Structure formats: C-alpha cells, structure tokens
Amino acid sequence: MAQNKLSPCHCINLRKTAKHITDYYNKAIEACGLTVSQFSVLWNLDYLGQSNTTALAERVGLDRSTLVRNLKPLLTGGFMKDSAPEGQRDRVLGVTSKGKMALEIGIPLWKEAQKKVNTMLGAEHMDCYKEALGKLLEL
C-alpha cells in the first residue's frame, strides 16, 4: 500500500493493511491446505497439546464464540479432533496426524513469509511497528 493510497482514517488503513497481509500469508502457506487463521489456531493447539475451547481462545486472542466458528473447518477437515466424551459440554481438542502434517509443511512457509516481512520493514521499522501495535491494543 503506497503512502499516497492511505486514507486519512487510521481504522481504514489498518483494515486495508490487515486484509493485504492476510492475503500475503494465505498465499505463502497455501501448500499446507490451511488459511493463516486456521494455521494459527492449529499451531497454538499443537503447542498446548490438548485444550478446551476457552484456553485455546485465550491463547490465540479470540473470543470463544469466534474461535468456535473457526474450529469447524479444522474439525471437519480432519486437522484436529474433539475427544470429549459424548454429552460433555466443553471440547477436548487435539491435533490429528493430518494436522501435524499440515504444520510440518506450513511452518517453514510461514517462517519464510515472516522473514520477508522482517526484511522488507527492516529491524528499526519492526521495533516501531510492534510498539505501535502494542499501543493500539491499549485503546
């Protein structure tokens, strides 16, 4: 997004940038069969080992209802499983072998995308970027 294409509205600029960077990461990791949002949920679940939806939502920074909507394609696609006993209200989520394979493919692709973003912005801009995002999260 070139400087001359920026809106005077910070919110619009952030939304445009978020869409653009999401598209960039989705394309970068498409070989693993997941979107970057799905990839993030799966990677965090893999880190936790096994989790209920509340703990996973907290870990990925989503509200519980948003996370539940994002779980559907991962569950139906066989990337994760719910091993909660029948009738139990909360889920017991875990990564399947198909999910582990998707992560094995996706992690190096994600790291390469990260490296390109870091290189494009440079170390000094990355520090400013992270600081600015942190401040915006305080609003």
C-alpha positions in Angstrom: 0.0 0.0 0.0 1.8 3.1 -1.2 1.8 6.2 1.0 -0.4 8.1 -1.5 -3.1 5.4 -1.2 -3.5 5.9 2.5 -6.8 7.2 3.9 -6.9 9.9 6.5 -8.7 7.3 8.7 -6.4 5.1 10.7 -9.0 2.4 11.1 -9.5 2.1 7.3 -5.7 2.0 6.8 -5.3 -0.8 9.4 -8.2 -2.8 7.9 -6.7 -2.5 4.4 -3.3 -3.5 5.7 -4.7 -6.4 7.6 -6.5 -7.7 4.6 -3.4 -7.3 2.4 -1.1 -9.0 4.9 -3.6 -11.8 5.5 -3.8 -12.4 1.7 0.0 -12.4 1.6 0.3 -15.1 4.4 -2.6 -17.1 2.9 -0.8 -17.3 -0.4 2.6 -18.0 1.3 1.3 -21.0 3.2 -1.4 -22.3 0.8 0.5 -25.6 0.2 -0.3 -26.7 3.7 -4.1 -26.6 3.0 -4.9 -24.0 5.7 -5.6 -20.3 5.9 -3.3 -18.3 8.1 -6.1 -18.0 10.7 -6.6 -21.8 10.7 -2.9 -22.3 10.8 -2.5 -20.1 13.8 -5.3 -21.9 15.7 -3.8 -25.3 14.8 -0.2 -24.3 15.7 -1.3 -22.9 19.1 -3.3 -26.1 19.8 -0.2 -28.1 18.9 1.8 -26.1 21.4 -0.8 -26.7 24.1 -1.0 -30.4 23.3 -4.7 -30.7 24.2 -7.1 -27.9 25.1 -10.6 -26.9 25.7 -12.0 -24.0 23.7 -11.7 -21.4 26.5 -8.0 -22.0 27.0 -7.4 -22.1 23.2 -9.3 -18.9 22.6 -7.3 -17.2 25.3 -4.0 -18.4 23.8 -4.9 -17.2 20.2 -6.5 -14.0 21.4 -10.0 -14.6 20.1 -13.3 -14.6 21.9 -14.7 -18.0 22.5 -17.6 -17.8 20.0 -15.3 -16.6 17.2 -12.9 -19.4 17.9 -15.7 -22.0 17.8 -16.7 -20.8 14.3 -13.1 -21.1 13.2 -12.8 -24.6 14.6 -15.4 -26.1 12.2 -13.3 -26.4 9.1 -10.4 -27.7 11.1 -12.6 -30.4 12.7 -14.4 -31.3 9.5 -11.2 -31.3 7.5 -9.6 -33.7 9.9 -6.8 -31.4 11.1 -8.0 -31.6 14.7 -10.2 -33.8 16.7 -12.6 -33.4 19.7 -12.1 -36.3 22.1 -14.6 -35.1 24.7 -16.9 -37.8 25.9 -20.4 -37.8 24.4 -22.6 -35.3 26.2 -19.7 -33.2 27.7 -20.3 -29.6 27.1 -16.7 -28.4 26.6 -14.5 -29.8 24.0 -11.2 -31.6 24.4 -9.3 -30.6 21.3 -6.1 -32.1 19.9 -4.2 -32.0 16.6 -4.5 -35.1 14.4 -1.8 -36.6 12.3 -3.2 -34.8 9.3 -2.9 -31.6 11.3 0.7 -32.3 12.2 1.5 -32.9 8.6 -0.1 -29.6 7.6 2.0 -27.9 10.3 5.2 -29.6 9.1 4.5 -28.2 5.6 3.2 -24.8 6.8 5.8 -23.8 9.5 8.7 -23.4 7.1 6.5 -21.5 4.7 5.2 -19.2 7.5 8.8 -18.6 8.6 9.8 -17.6 5.1 6.9 -15.2 4.9 7.9 -13.7 8.3 11.5 -13.4 7.1 10.3 -11.5 4.0 8.2 -9.1 6.1 11.1 -8.5 8.5 13.4 -7.8 5.6 11.0 -5.5 3.9 10.4 -3.4 7.0 13.9 -3.6 8.5 14.8 -4.1 12.1 14.2 -0.4 13.0 10.8 -0.3 11.5 9.9 -3.7 13.1 10.5 -2.3 16.5 8.3 0.8 15.7 5.6 -1.5 14.2 5.5 -3.7 17.3 5.4 -0.7 19.6 2.7 1.0 17.6 0.5 -2.2 17.6 1.0 -2.6 21.3 -0.1 1.0 21.9 -3.2 0.5 19.7 -4.1 -2.6 21.7 -4.4 -0.4 24.7 -7.2 1.6 23.2 
